[in-house]
Amino acid sequence: MTNQKVNIEVQDFEDKKSQNGKRYTRFKTNDGWMSAFEKDIIDSLKANEGKTVYVEIAVDSEKGFKNIRKFIGQADENIKETHQEIKAAVNGNGKDTKSMYVAYAKDIFIRLLDEYKAEKEKPSHESLMQVAIELVKQAKSEIENNGRTDDNKQE
């Protein structure tokens, strides 16, 4: 099982009860159905129906489930919009791609700073910026390749 911090759009939800009588809520997201078991997390997600939120999820690939473990907050809409700008730039619709990539790296850097705000041992700003730049490069590469890996690229 792995934990990941991700942006998800809360599209719908349904309250359920497990076989042992424990109440939980399933949330329909842009990344499939995910369950939450803690009341405070459920209430926060329900309050943000129709919005994109930043959460921590536990993924169990073997058992095929995703559980929402932590509600972090509303997703930064600038990051979502910037992703669309990157896609447009890669497709040749962007006018100033260099400044757009810089803006995207800045948005990721700010998000990373927020993630480490409560940590005692914080990474250096230089290392966080390097991570942000690498993520922009990865996103650009994935978009350019339409999600194809090196093993199955069309030539």
N, CA, C and O atoms as a GROMACS GRO file, in nm:
protein
  620
    1MET      N    1   0.084  -0.117   0.000
    1MET     CA    2   0.000   0.000   0.000
    1MET      C    3   0.089   0.123   0.000
    1MET      O    4   0.190   0.129   0.071
    2THR      N    5   0.051   0.222  -0.081
    2THR     CA    6   0.127   0.346  -0.087
    2THR      C    7   0.037   0.464  -0.055
    2THR      O    8  -0.083   0.461  -0.082
    3ASN      N    9   0.096   0.568   0.003
    3ASN     CA   10   0.024   0.693   0.028
    3ASN      C   11   0.068   0.796  -0.074
    3ASN      O   12   0.186   0.806  -0.108
    4GLN      N   13  -0.028   0.874  -0.123
    4GLN     CA   14   0.002   0.977  -0.222
    4GLN      C   15  -0.078   1.102  -0.189
    4GLN      O   16  -0.190   1.093  -0.138
    5LYS      N   17  -0.021   1.218  -0.217
    5LYS     CA   18  -0.094   1.343  -0.206
    5LYS      C   19  -0.134   1.382  -0.348
    5LYS      O   20  -0.050   1.395  -0.436
    6VAL      N   21  -0.266   1.400  -0.369
    6VAL     CA   22  -0.317   1.424  -0.503
    6VAL      C   23  -0.429   1.527  -0.501
    6VAL      O   24  -0.492   1.551  -0.398
    7ASN      N   25  -0.453   1.586  -0.616
    7ASN     CA   26  -0.571   1.669  -0.638
    7ASN      C   27  -0.680   1.580  -0.696
    7ASN      O   28  -0.655   1.504  -0.790
    8ILE      N   29  -0.801   1.588  -0.640
    8ILE     CA   30  -0.915   1.514  -0.694
    8ILE      C   31  -1.035   1.608  -0.701
    8ILE      O   32  -1.049   1.699  -0.620
    9GLU      N   33  -1.119   1.584  -0.798
    9GLU     CA   34  -1.245   1.658  -0.808
    9GLU      C   35  -1.353   1.572  -0.742
    9GLU      O   36  -1.374   1.457  -0.782
   10VAL      N   37  -1.420   1.626  -0.642
   10VAL     CA   38  -1.528   1.556  -0.573
   10VAL      C   39  -1.655   1.575  -0.657
   10VAL      O   40  -1.712   1.684  -0.660
   11GLN      N   41  -1.699   1.468  -0.723
   11GLN     CA   42  -1.812   1.478  -0.814
   11GLN      C   43  -1.944   1.436  -0.750
   11GLN      O   44  -2.048   1.494  -0.781
   12ASP      N   45  -1.941   1.337  -0.662
   12ASP     CA   46  -2.063   1.287  -0.599
   12ASP      C   47  -2.021   1.204  -0.477
   12ASP      O   48  -1.903   1.175  -0.459
   13PHE      N   49  -2.118   1.166  -0.396
   13PHE     CA   50  -2.086   1.081  -0.282
   13PHE      C   51  -2.207   0.999  -0.242
   13PHE      O   52  -2.321   1.032  -0.275
   14GLU      N   53  -2.181   0.891  -0.170
   14GLU     CA   54  -2.288   0.808  -0.116
   14GLU      C   55  -2.245   0.753   0.018
   14GLU      O   56  -2.136   0.698   0.033
   15ASP      N   57  -2.335   0.768   0.117
   15ASP     CA   58  -2.308   0.715   0.250
   15ASP      C   59  -2.337   0.566   0.250
   15ASP      O   60  -2.436   0.522   0.193
   16LYS      N   61  -2.250   0.490   0.314
   16LYS     CA   62  -2.261   0.343   0.316
   16LYS      C   63  -2.240   0.291   0.458
   16LYS      O   64  -2.202   0.366   0.548
   17LYS      N   65  -2.264   0.162   0.474
   17LYS     CA   66  -2.236   0.093   0.599
   17LYS      C   67  -2.169  -0.039   0.565
   17LYS      O   68  -2.217  -0.115   0.481
   18SER      N   69  -2.056  -0.065   0.630
   18SER     CA   70  -1.980  -0.188   0.604
   18SER      C   71  -2.054  -0.308   0.664
   18SER      O   72  -2.151  -0.291   0.738
   19GLN      N   73  -2.006  -0.428   0.632
   19GLN     CA   74  -2.068  -0.550   0.684
   19GLN      C   75  -2.062  -0.556   0.836
   19GLN      O   76  -2.148  -0.616   0.900
   20ASN      N   77  -1.958  -0.495   0.895
   20ASN     CA   78  -1.949  -0.495   1.041
   20ASN      C   79  -2.018  -0.375   1.105
   20ASN      O   80  -2.002  -0.351   1.225
   21GLY      N   81  -2.095  -0.299   1.025
   21GLY     CA   82  -2.176  -0.190   1.078
   21GLY      C   83  -2.110  -0.054   1.084
   21GLY      O   84  -2.171   0.042   1.130
   22LYS      N   85  -1.985  -0.044   1.038
   22LYS     CA   86  -1.915   0.085   1.041
   22LYS      C   87  -1.961   0.172   0.924
   22LYS      O   88  -1.967   0.127   0.810
   23ARG      N   89  -1.992   0.297   0.955
   23ARG     CA   90  -2.035   0.391   0.850
   23ARG      C   91  -1.913   0.451   0.780
   23ARG      O   92  -1.811   0.478   0.842
   24TYR      N   93  -1.928   0.471   0.649
   24TYR     CA   94  -1.825   0.537   0.570
   24TYR      C   95  -1.893   0.603   0.451
   24TYR      O   96  -2.013   0.584   0.430
   25THR      N   97  -1.818   0.678   0.374
   25THR     CA   98  -1.872   0.745   0.256
   25THR      C   99  -1.782   0.716   0.138
   25THR      O  100  -1.660   0.724   0.147
   26ARG      N  101  -1.847   0.682   0.026
   26ARG     CA  102  -1.774   0.664  -0.100
   26ARG      C  103  -1.789   0.794  -0.180
   26ARG      O  104  -1.899   0.850  -0.190
   27PHE      N  105  -1.678   0.840  -0.235
   27PHE     CA  106  -1.679   0.962  -0.314
   27PHE      C  107  -1.644   0.930  -0.459
   27PHE      O  108  -1.543   0.865  -0.487
   28LYS      N  109  -1.728   0.976  -0.549
   28LYS     CA  110  -1.698   0.964  -0.692
   28LYS      C  111  -1.608   1.081  -0.726
   28LYS      O  112  -1.642   1.197  -0.701
   29THR      N  113  -1.491   1.050  -0.783
   29THR     CA  114  -1.394   1.154  -0.817
   29THR      C  115  -1.355   1.140  -0.964
   29THR      O  116  -1.396   1.045  -1.031
   30ASN      N  117  -1.278   1.234  -1.012
   30ASN     CA  118  -1.225   1.226  -1.148
   30ASN      C  119  -1.125   1.111  -1.162
   30ASN      O  120  -1.084   1.078  -1.273
   31ASP      N  121  -1.086   1.048  -1.049
   31ASP     CA  122  -0.993   0.936  -1.050
   31ASP      C  123  -1.060   0.809  -0.997
   31ASP      O  124  -0.993   0.721  -0.943
   32GLY      N  125  -1.192   0.800  -1.013
   32GLY     CA  126  -1.265   0.682  -0.969
   32GLY      C  127  -1.322   0.698  -0.829
   32GLY      O  128  -1.311   0.804  -0.767
   33TRP      N  129  -1.382   0.590  -0.780
   33TRP     CA  130  -1.444   0.591  -0.646
   33TRP      C  131  -1.337   0.575  -0.540
   33TRP      O  132  -1.245   0.495  -0.554
   34MET      N  133  -1.351   0.654  -0.431
   34MET     CA  134  -1.261   0.648  -0.317
   34MET      C  135  -1.345   0.653  -0.191
   34MET      O  136  -1.450   0.718  -0.188
   35SER      N  137  -1.300   0.584  -0.086
   35SER     CA  138  -1.374   0.580   0.040
   35SER      C  139  -1.304   0.662   0.147
   35SER      O  140  -1.182   0.676   0.147
   36ALA      N  141  -1.386   0.717   0.239
   36ALA     CA  142  -1.334   0.788   0.356
   36ALA      C  143  -1.410   0.737   0.478
   36ALA      O  144  -1.530   0.709   0.470
   37PHE      N  145  -1.340   0.726   0.591
   37PHE     CA  146  -1.398   0.666   0.710
   37PHE      C  147  -1.407   0.762   0.828
   37PHE      O  148  -1.488   0.740   0.918
   38GLU      N  149  -1.325   0.868   0.831
   38GLU     CA  150  -1.326   0.963   0.942
   38GLU      C  151  -1.425   1.075   0.915
   38GLU      O  152  -1.429   1.130   0.806
   39LYS      N  153  -1.505   1.107   1.018
   39LYS     CA  154  -1.614   1.204   1.003
   39LYS      C  155  -1.564   1.341   0.956
   39LYS      O  156  -1.626   1.402   0.869
   40ASP      N  157  -1.455   1.390   1.014
   40ASP     CA  158  -1.407   1.523   0.976
   40ASP      C  159  -1.364   1.527   0.829
   40ASP      O  160  -1.386   1.627   0.760
   41ILE      N  161  -1.303   1.420   0.782
   41ILE     CA  162  -1.262   1.412   0.641
   41ILE      C  163  -1.387   1.406   0.552
   41ILE      O  164  -1.395   1.476   0.450
   42ILE      N  165  -1.483   1.324   0.591
   42ILE     CA  166  -1.607   1.310   0.513
   42ILE      C  167  -1.679   1.444   0.504
   42ILE      O  168  -1.722   1.484   0.396
   43ASP      N  169  -1.693   1.514   0.617
   43ASP     CA  170  -1.762   1.643   0.618
   43ASP      C  171  -1.692   1.745   0.528
   43ASP      O  172  -1.757   1.819   0.456
   44SER      N  173  -1.557   1.748   0.533
   44SER     CA  174  -1.482   1.842   0.449
   44SER      C  175  -1.501   1.810   0.300
   44SER      O  176  -1.516   1.901   0.219
   45LEU      N  177  -1.500   1.682   0.266
   45LEU     CA  178  -1.516   1.643   0.126
   45LEU      C  179  -1.658   1.674   0.077
   45LEU      O  180  -1.675   1.724  -0.034
   46LYS      N  181  -1.758   1.646   0.159
   46LYS     CA  182  -1.897   1.676   0.122
   46LYS      C  183  -1.916   1.826   0.101
   46LYS      O  184  -1.988   1.867   0.010
   47ALA      N  185  -1.852   1.907   0.184
   47ALA     CA  186  -1.863   2.053   0.173
   47ALA      C  187  -1.798   2.104   0.044
   47ALA      O  188  -1.825   2.216   0.002
   48ASN      N  189  -1.713   2.023  -0.016
   48ASN     CA  190  -1.642   2.065  -0.138
   48ASN      C  191  -1.688   1.988  -0.261
   48ASN      O  192  -1.613   1.976  -0.358
   49GLU      N  193  -1.810   1.936  -0.258
   49GLU     CA  194  -1.863   1.866  -0.375
   49GLU      C  195  -1.862   1.961  -0.495
   49GLU      O  196  -1.903   2.077  -0.485
   50GLY      N  197  -1.815   1.910  -0.608
   50GLY     CA  198  -1.805   1.991  -0.729
   50GLY      C  199  -1.677   2.070  -0.739
   50GLY      O  200  -1.657   2.142  -0.837
   51LYS      N  201  -1.590   2.058  -0.641
   51LYS     CA  202  -1.465   2.133  -0.640
   51LYS      C  203  -1.346   2.037  -0.644
   51LYS      O  204  -1.361   1.917  -0.620
   52THR      N  205  -1.230   2.091  -0.674
   52THR     CA  206  -1.106   2.014  -0.672
   52THR      C  207  -1.038   2.037  -0.538
   52THR      O  208  -1.019   2.151  -0.496
   53VAL      N  209  -1.001   1.928  -0.472
   53VAL     CA  210  -0.939   1.936  -0.340
   53VAL      C  211  -0.807   1.861  -0.340
   53VAL      O  212  -0.782   1.776  -0.425
   54TYR      N  213  -0.724   1.894  -0.244
   54TYR     CA  214  -0.593   1.832  -0.226
   54TYR      C  215  -0.603   1.739  -0.107
   54TYR      O  216  -0.633   1.784   0.004
   55VAL      N  217  -0.578   1.609  -0.128
   55VAL     CA  218  -0.596   1.508  -0.024
   55VAL      C  219  -0.479   1.412  -0.024
   55VAL      O  220  -0.399   1.406  -0.117
   56GLU      N  221  -0.470   1.336   0.085
   56GLU     CA  222  -0.376   1.225   0.092
   56GLU      C  223  -0.458   1.098   0.082
   56GLU      O  224  -0.555   1.079   0.155
   57ILE      N  225  -0.418   1.009  -0.009
   57ILE     CA  226  -0.491   0.883  -0.027
   57ILE      C  227  -0.397   0.766  -0.004
   57ILE      O  228  -0.276   0.774  -0.025
   58ALA      N  229  -0.457   0.655   0.039
   58ALA     CA  230  -0.385   0.528   0.049
   58ALA      C  231  -0.434   0.442  -0.066
   58ALA      O  232  -0.554   0.423  -0.084
   59VAL      N  233  -0.340   0.388  -0.144
   59VAL     CA  234  -0.374   0.308  -0.260
   59VAL      C  235  -0.324   0.165  -0.237
   59VAL      O  236  -0.206   0.143  -0.210
   60ASP      N  237  -0.416   0.070  -0.248
   60ASP     CA  238  -0.379  -0.071  -0.241
   60ASP      C  239  -0.410  -0.133  -0.377
   60ASP      O  240  -0.524  -0.170  -0.405
   61SER      N  241  -0.308  -0.143  -0.460
   61SER     CA  242  -0.326  -0.193  -0.596
   61SER      C  243  -0.371  -0.338  -0.598
   61SER      O  244  -0.451  -0.378  -0.683
   62GLU      N  245  -0.320  -0.418  -0.504
   62GLU     CA  246  -0.356  -0.560  -0.501
   62GLU      C  247  -0.504  -0.579  -0.471
   62GLU      O  248  -0.571  -0.659  -0.536
   63LYS      N  249  -0.554  -0.506  -0.372
   63LYS     CA  250  -0.695  -0.520  -0.334
   63LYS      C  251  -0.786  -0.428  -0.416
   63LYS      O  252  -0.908  -0.442  -0.415
   64GLY      N  253  -0.725  -0.335  -0.487
   64GLY     CA  254  -0.800  -0.249  -0.578
   64GLY      C  255  -0.883  -0.140  -0.511
   64GLY      O  256  -0.995  -0.114  -0.554
   65PHE      N  257  -0.830  -0.076  -0.406
   65PHE     CA  258  -0.905   0.032  -0.345
   65PHE      C  259  -0.818   0.154  -0.321
   65PHE      O  260  -0.695   0.147  -0.316
   66LYS      N  261  -0.887   0.268  -0.308
   66LYS     CA  262  -0.824   0.395  -0.273
   66LYS      C  263  -0.904   0.455  -0.159
   66LYS      O  264  -1.025   0.477  -0.172
   67ASN      N  265  -0.837   0.482  -0.048
   67ASN     CA  266  -0.902   0.543   0.068
   67ASN      C  267  -0.845   0.682   0.091
   67ASN      O  268  -0.724   0.702   0.085
   68ILE      N  269  -0.933   0.777   0.118
   68ILE     CA  270  -0.890   0.913   0.148
   68ILE      C  271  -0.855   0.918   0.296
   68ILE      O  272  -0.942   0.898   0.381
   69ARG      N  273  -0.729   0.945   0.326
   69ARG     CA  274  -0.679   0.942   0.463
   69ARG      C  275  -0.671   1.080   0.527
   69ARG      O  276  -0.675   1.093   0.650
   70LYS      N  277  -0.658   1.185   0.442
   70LYS     CA  278  -0.641   1.319   0.498
   70LYS      C  279  -0.694   1.422   0.400
   70LYS      O  280  -0.664   1.417   0.281
   71PHE      N  281  -0.772   1.516   0.450
   71PHE     CA  282  -0.818   1.630   0.371
   71PHE      C  283  -0.721   1.744   0.398
   71PHE      O  284  -0.710   1.790   0.512
   72ILE      N  285  -0.650   1.790   0.295
   72ILE     CA  286  -0.550   1.894   0.314
   72ILE      C  287  -0.609   2.032   0.287
   72ILE      O  288  -0.579   2.128   0.358
   73GLY      N  289  -0.694   2.042   0.185
   73GLY     CA  290  -0.758   2.169   0.154
   73GLY      C  291  -0.799   2.175   0.009
   73GLY      O  292  -0.782   2.079  -0.067
   74GLN      N  293  -0.852   2.291  -0.029
   74GLN     CA  294  -0.889   2.308  -0.169
   74GLN      C  295  -0.763   2.315  -0.253
   74GLN      O  296  -0.661   2.370  -0.212
   75ALA      N  297  -0.773   2.256  -0.372
   75ALA     CA  298  -0.658   2.257  -0.463
   75ALA      C  299  -0.636   2.398  -0.514
   75ALA      O  300  -0.729   2.477  -0.527
   76ASP      N  301  -0.513   2.426  -0.542
   76ASP     CA  302  -0.478   2.556  -0.598
   76ASP      C  303  -0.525   2.560  -0.743
   76ASP      O  304  -0.469   2.492  -0.829
   77GLU      N  305  -0.626   2.640  -0.770
   77GLU     CA  306  -0.682   2.647  -0.905
   77GLU      C  307  -0.579   2.694  -1.006
   77GLU      O  308  -0.588   2.661  -1.124
   78ASN      N  309  -0.479   2.771  -0.960
   78ASN     CA  310  -0.375   2.817  -1.052
   78ASN      C  311  -0.298   2.699  -1.110
   78ASN      O  312  -0.260   2.701  -1.227
   79ILE      N  313  -0.274   2.596  -1.029
   79ILE     CA  314  -0.201   2.479  -1.078
   79ILE      C  315  -0.281   2.409  -1.186
   79ILE      O  316  -0.226   2.368  -1.288
   80LYS      N  317  -0.412   2.394  -1.164
   80LYS     CA  318  -0.497   2.328  -1.262
   80LYS      C  319  -0.498   2.407  -1.394
   80LYS      O  320  -0.486   2.350  -1.502
   81GLU      N  321  -0.513   2.540  -1.382
   81GLU     CA  322  -0.514   2.624  -1.502
   81GLU      C  323  -0.379   2.621  -1.573
   81GLU      O  324  -0.374   2.618  -1.696
   82THR      N  325  -0.271   2.620  -1.496
   82THR     CA  326  -0.138   2.619  -1.556
   82THR      C  327  -0.116   2.489  -1.631
   82THR      O  328  -0.053   2.489  -1.737
   83HIS      N  329  -0.166   2.377  -1.578
   83HIS     CA  330  -0.155   2.250  -1.649
   83HIS      C  331  -0.221   2.261  -1.786
   83HIS      O  332  -0.167   2.209  -1.884
   84GLN      N  333  -0.336   2.326  -1.794
   84GLN     CA  334  -0.404   2.344  -1.923
   84GLN      C  335  -0.321   2.433  -2.015
   84GLN      O  336  -0.318   2.411  -2.136
   85GLU      N  337  -0.254   2.534  -1.957
   85GLU     CA  338  -0.168   2.620  -2.037
   85GLU      C  339  -0.049   2.542  -2.092
   85GLU      O  340  -0.010   2.564  -2.206
   86ILE      N  341   0.008   2.453  -2.013
   86ILE     CA  342   0.120   2.371  -2.060
   86ILE      C  343   0.074   2.286  -2.177
   86ILE      O  344   0.143   2.275  -2.279
   87LYS      N  345  -0.042   2.225  -2.162
   87LYS     CA  346  -0.094   2.140  -2.269
   87LYS      C  347  -0.114   2.221  -2.397
   87LYS      O  348  -0.080   2.174  -2.506
   88ALA      N  349  -0.167   2.342  -2.384
   88ALA     CA  350  -0.187   2.428  -2.501
   88ALA      C  351  -0.052   2.466  -2.563
   88ALA      O  352  -0.039   2.469  -2.685
   89ALA      N  353   0.048   2.496  -2.478
   89ALA     CA  354   0.179   2.534  -2.529
   89ALA      C  355   0.245   2.418  -2.602
   89ALA      O  356   0.305   2.438  -2.708
   90VAL      N  357   0.236   2.299  -2.546
   90VAL     CA  358   0.296   2.182  -2.610
   90VAL      C  359   0.229   2.154  -2.744
   90VAL      O  360   0.293   2.109  -2.838
   91ASN      N  361   0.100   2.181  -2.750
   91ASN     CA  362   0.026   2.159  -2.875
   91ASN      C  363   0.043   2.274  -2.973
   91ASN      O  364  -0.018   2.274  -3.080
   92GLY      N  365   0.126   2.374  -2.939
   92GLY     CA  366   0.154   2.483  -3.031
   92GLY      C  367   0.059   2.601  -3.018
   92GLY      O  368   0.062   2.691  -3.101
   93ASN      N  369  -0.025   2.602  -2.916
   93ASN     CA  370  -0.120   2.712  -2.899
   93ASN      C  371  -0.068   2.820  -2.805
   93ASN      O  372  -0.131   2.925  -2.792
   94GLY      N  373   0.045   2.796  -2.739
   94GLY     CA  374   0.098   2.891  -2.642
   94GLY      C  375   0.182   2.996  -2.711
   94GLY      O  376   0.245   2.969  -2.814
   95LYS      N  377   0.184   3.118  -2.654
   95LYS     CA  378   0.261   3.225  -2.714
   95LYS      C  379   0.398   3.237  -2.650
   95LYS      O  380   0.498   3.252  -2.719
   96ASP      N  381   0.403   3.232  -2.517
   96ASP     CA  382   0.529   3.249  -2.446
   96ASP      C  383   0.550   3.128  -2.356
   96ASP      O  384   0.523   3.134  -2.236
   97THR      N  385   0.598   3.020  -2.413
   97THR     CA  386   0.608   2.895  -2.339
   97THR      C  387   0.710   2.901  -2.226
   97THR      O  388   0.690   2.839  -2.122
   98LYS      N  389   0.821   2.974  -2.244
   98LYS     CA  390   0.923   2.978  -2.140
   98LYS      C  391   0.868   3.040  -2.012
   98LYS      O  392   0.888   2.984  -1.904
   99SER      N  393   0.801   3.152  -2.021
   99SER     CA  394   0.748   3.215  -1.899
   99SER      C  395   0.636   3.131  -1.839
   99SER      O  396   0.615   3.133  -1.717
  100MET      N  397   0.564   3.058  -1.923
  100MET     CA  398   0.458   2.971  -1.874
  100MET      C  399   0.517   2.856  -1.793
  100MET      O  400   0.463   2.821  -1.688
  101TYR      N  401   0.627   2.797  -1.839
  101TYR     CA  402   0.693   2.691  -1.765
  101TYR      C  403   0.749   2.744  -1.632
  101TYR      O  404   0.743   2.675  -1.530
  102VAL      N  405   0.804   2.864  -1.635
  102VAL     CA  406   0.855   2.925  -1.513
  102VAL      C  407   0.741   2.943  -1.413
  102VAL      O  408   0.757   2.916  -1.294
  103ALA      N  409   0.626   2.990  -1.460
  103ALA     CA  410   0.510   3.010  -1.372
  103ALA      C  411   0.463   2.876  -1.314
  103ALA      O  412   0.426   2.869  -1.197
  104TYR      N  413   0.464   2.773  -1.395
  104TYR     CA  414   0.422   2.641  -1.349
  104TYR      C  415   0.517   2.590  -1.240
  104TYR      O  416   0.473   2.537  -1.138
  105ALA      N  417   0.648   2.606  -1.262
  105ALA     CA  418   0.747   2.564  -1.162
  105ALA      C  419   0.728   2.644  -1.033
  105ALA      O  420   0.740   2.588  -0.924
  106LYS      N  421   0.698   2.772  -1.046
  106LYS     CA  422   0.674   2.856  -0.927
  106LYS      C  423   0.553   2.805  -0.849
  106LYS      O  424   0.558   2.796  -0.727
  107ASP      N  425   0.445   2.772  -0.919
  107ASP     CA  426   0.325   2.721  -0.852
  107ASP      C  427   0.353   2.591  -0.778
  107ASP      O  428   0.306   2.572  -0.666
  108ILE      N  429   0.429   2.503  -0.840
  108ILE     CA  430   0.463   2.376  -0.775
  108ILE      C  431   0.553   2.402  -0.655
  108ILE      O  432   0.536   2.340  -0.550
  109PHE      N  433   0.651   2.493  -0.670
  109PHE     CA  434   0.740   2.528  -0.561
  109PHE      C  435   0.662   2.578  -0.439
  109PHE      O  436   0.689   2.538  -0.326
  110ILE      N  437   0.564   2.665  -0.463
  110ILE     CA  438   0.482   2.718  -0.354
  110ILE      C  439   0.403   2.607  -0.287
  110ILE      O  440   0.391   2.604  -0.164
  111ARG      N  441   0.349   2.515  -0.366
  111ARG     CA  442   0.275   2.401  -0.309
  111ARG      C  443   0.368   2.314  -0.224
  111ARG      O  444   0.329   2.269  -0.117
  112LEU      N  445   0.490   2.291  -0.271
  112LEU     CA  446   0.587   2.212  -0.195
  112LEU      C  447   0.624   2.282  -0.064
  112LEU      O  448   0.638   2.216   0.039
  113LEU      N  449   0.641   2.414  -0.069
  113LEU     CA  450   0.669   2.489   0.054
  113LEU      C  451   0.557   2.469   0.155
  113LEU      O  452   0.583   2.448   0.273
  114ASP      N  453   0.433   2.476   0.109
  114ASP     CA  454   0.317   2.456   0.198
  114ASP      C  455   0.319   2.316   0.259
  114ASP      O  456   0.288   2.301   0.377
  115GLU      N  457   0.354   2.216   0.180
  115GLU     CA  458   0.356   2.078   0.229
  115GLU      C  459   0.456   2.060   0.342
  115GLU      O  460   0.432   1.982   0.434
  116TYR      N  461   0.568   2.128   0.335
  116TYR     CA  462   0.675   2.110   0.434
  116TYR      C  463   0.669   2.213   0.548
  116TYR      O  464   0.756   2.214   0.635
  117LYS      N  465   0.567   2.300   0.547
  117LYS     CA  466   0.557   2.407   0.646
  117LYS      C  467   0.560   2.354   0.790
  117LYS      O  468   0.625   2.414   0.876
  118ALA      N  469   0.492   2.244   0.816
  118ALA     CA  470   0.481   2.190   0.952
  118ALA      C  471   0.597   2.097   0.989
  118ALA      O  472   0.608   2.057   1.105
  119GLU      N  473   0.680   2.062   0.894
  119GLU     CA  474   0.790   1.968   0.919
  119GLU      C  475   0.902   2.037   0.997
  119GLU      O  476   0.930   2.155   0.977
  120LYS      N  477   0.966   1.962   1.086
  120LYS     CA  478   1.080   2.017   1.160
  120LYS      C  479   1.201   2.034   1.071
  120LYS      O  480   1.267   2.137   1.073
  121GLU      N  481   1.230   1.930   0.991
  121GLU     CA  482   1.344   1.935   0.900
  121GLU      C  483   1.293   1.964   0.761
  121GLU      O  484   1.239   1.877   0.693
  122LYS      N  485   1.311   2.088   0.719
  122LYS     CA  486   1.262   2.130   0.589
  122LYS      C  487   1.373   2.118   0.485
  122LYS      O  488   1.489   2.148   0.514
  123PRO      N  489   1.338   2.073   0.364
  123PRO     CA  490   1.439   2.073   0.258
  123PRO      C  491   1.475   2.217   0.220
  123PRO      O  492   1.398   2.310   0.246
  124SER      N  493   1.590   2.235   0.160
  124SER     CA  494   1.631   2.369   0.119
  124SER      C  495   1.542   2.418   0.005
  124SER      O  496   1.481   2.339  -0.067
  125HIS      N  497   1.536   2.549  -0.008
  125HIS     CA  498   1.459   2.607  -0.118
  125HIS      C  499   1.514   2.562  -0.253
  125HIS      O  500   1.439   2.540  -0.348
  126GLU      N  501   1.646   2.548  -0.260
  126GLU     CA  502   1.708   2.504  -0.384
  126GLU      C  503   1.662   2.364  -0.423
  126GLU      O  504   1.631   2.338  -0.539
  127SER      N  505   1.657   2.273  -0.324
  127SER     CA  506   1.616   2.136  -0.357
  127SER      C  507   1.467   2.131  -0.392
  127SER      O  508   1.428   2.054  -0.480
  128LEU      N  509   1.384   2.213  -0.326
  128LEU     CA  510   1.242   2.218  -0.362
  128LEU      C  511   1.223   2.272  -0.504
  128LEU      O  512   1.140   2.221  -0.579
  129MET      N  513   1.299   2.374  -0.540
  129MET     CA  514   1.288   2.429  -0.674
  129MET      C  515   1.332   2.327  -0.778
  129MET      O  516   1.273   2.318  -0.885
  130GLN      N  517   1.436   2.249  -0.746
  130GLN     CA  518   1.482   2.145  -0.838
  130GLN      C  519   1.372   2.040  -0.858
  130GLN      O  520   1.351   1.993  -0.970
  131VAL      N  521   1.303   2.003  -0.751
  131VAL     CA  522   1.192   1.909  -0.761
  131VAL      C  523   1.082   1.968  -0.849
  131VAL      O  524   1.027   1.899  -0.935
  132ALA      N  525   1.050   2.095  -0.828
  132ALA     CA  526   0.946   2.161  -0.909
  132ALA      C  527   0.983   2.162  -1.057
  132ALA      O  528   0.898   2.135  -1.142
  133ILE      N  529   1.108   2.192  -1.087
  133ILE     CA  530   1.154   2.195  -1.226
  133ILE      C  531   1.146   2.055  -1.288
  133ILE      O  532   1.102   2.039  -1.402
  134GLU      N  533   1.187   1.954  -1.212
  134GLU     CA  534   1.180   1.816  -1.262
  134GLU      C  535   1.034   1.775  -1.288
  134GLU      O  536   1.006   1.705  -1.386
  135LEU      N  537   0.943   1.818  -1.202
  135LEU     CA  538   0.802   1.785  -1.222
  135LEU      C  539   0.747   1.852  -1.348
  135LEU      O  540   0.668   1.792  -1.421
  136VAL      N  541   0.789   1.975  -1.374
  136VAL     CA  542   0.746   2.043  -1.497
  136VAL      C  543   0.800   1.970  -1.619
  136VAL      O  544   0.728   1.950  -1.716
  137LYS      N  545   0.928   1.930  -1.613
  137LYS     CA  546   0.986   1.854  -1.724
  137LYS      C  547   0.912   1.723  -1.747
  137LYS      O  548   0.885   1.685  -1.861
  138GLN      N  549   0.878   1.656  -1.638
  138GLN     CA  550   0.804   1.529  -1.648
  138GLN      C  551   0.666   1.552  -1.708
  138GLN      O  552   0.624   1.477  -1.796
  139ALA      N  553   0.596   1.655  -1.662
  139ALA     CA  554   0.463   1.684  -1.717
  139ALA      C  555   0.472   1.717  -1.865
  139ALA      O  556   0.390   1.669  -1.945
  140LYS      N  557   0.569   1.799  -1.902
  140LYS     CA  558   0.588   1.836  -2.043
  140LYS      C  559   0.614   1.713  -2.128
  140LYS      O  560   0.555   1.697  -2.235
  141SER      N  561   0.701   1.626  -2.080
  141SER     CA  562   0.735   1.504  -2.154
  141SER      C  563   0.612   1.414  -2.170
  141SER      O  564   0.586   1.362  -2.278
  142GLU      N  565   0.537   1.397  -2.061
  142GLU     CA  566   0.418   1.312  -2.066
  142GLU      C  567   0.314   1.368  -2.164
  142GLU      O  568   0.253   1.293  -2.240
  143ILE      N  569   0.295   1.498  -2.161
  143ILE     CA  570   0.197   1.560  -2.250
  143ILE      C  571   0.243   1.547  -2.395
  143ILE      O  572   0.163   1.515  -2.484
  144GLU      N  573   0.371   1.572  -2.420
  144GLU     CA  574   0.424   1.560  -2.555
  144GLU      C  575   0.410   1.419  -2.610
  144GLU      O  576   0.386   1.400  -2.729
  145ASN      N  577   0.424   1.319  -2.521
  145ASN     CA  578   0.416   1.180  -2.562
  145ASN      C  579   0.275   1.123  -2.548
  145ASN      O  580   0.254   1.004  -2.568
  146ASN      N  581   0.180   1.210  -2.514
  146ASN     CA  582   0.041   1.167  -2.495
  146ASN      C  583   0.030   1.050  -2.399
  146ASN      O  584  -0.052   0.961  -2.418
  147GLY      N  585   0.116   1.051  -2.294
  147GLY     CA  586   0.110   0.948  -2.192
  147GLY      C  587   0.180   0.819  -2.230
  147GLY      O  588   0.178   0.724  -2.152
  148ARG      N  589   0.243   0.813  -2.348
  148ARG     CA  590   0.311   0.690  -2.389
  148ARG      C  591   0.447   0.681  -2.322
  148ARG      O  592   0.513   0.783  -2.303
  149THR      N  593   0.489   0.562  -2.288
  149THR     CA  594   0.621   0.541  -2.233
  149THR      C  595   0.719   0.516  -2.348
  149THR      O  596   0.678   0.499  -2.463
  150ASP      N  597   0.848   0.513  -2.316
  150ASP     CA  598   0.948   0.488  -2.418
  150ASP      C  599   0.927   0.352  -2.484
  150ASP      O  600   0.963   0.333  -2.601
  151ASP      N  601   0.869   0.257  -2.410
  151ASP     CA  602   0.850   0.122  -2.465
  151ASP      C  603   0.742   0.115  -2.572
  151ASP      O  604   0.746   0.027  -2.658
  152ASN      N  605   0.646   0.206  -2.568
  152ASN     CA  606   0.537   0.193  -2.665
  152ASN      C  607   0.512   0.319  -2.746
  152ASN      O  608   0.402   0.341  -2.795
  153LYS      N  609   0.615   0.403  -2.761
  153LYS     CA  610   0.602   0.521  -2.847
  153LYS      C  611   0.587   0.480  -2.990
  153LYS      O  612   0.646   0.381  -3.035
  154GLN      N  613   0.505   0.556  -3.064
  154GLN     CA  614   0.492   0.530  -3.206
  154GLN      C  615   0.603   0.608  -3.277
  154GLN      O  616   0.631   0.723  -3.242
  155GLU      N  617   0.663   0.547  -3.371
  155GLU     CA  618   0.773   0.613  -3.442
  155GLU      C  619   0.728   0.658  -3.577
  155GLU      O  620   0.806   0.716  -3.652
   0.00000   0.00000   0.00000
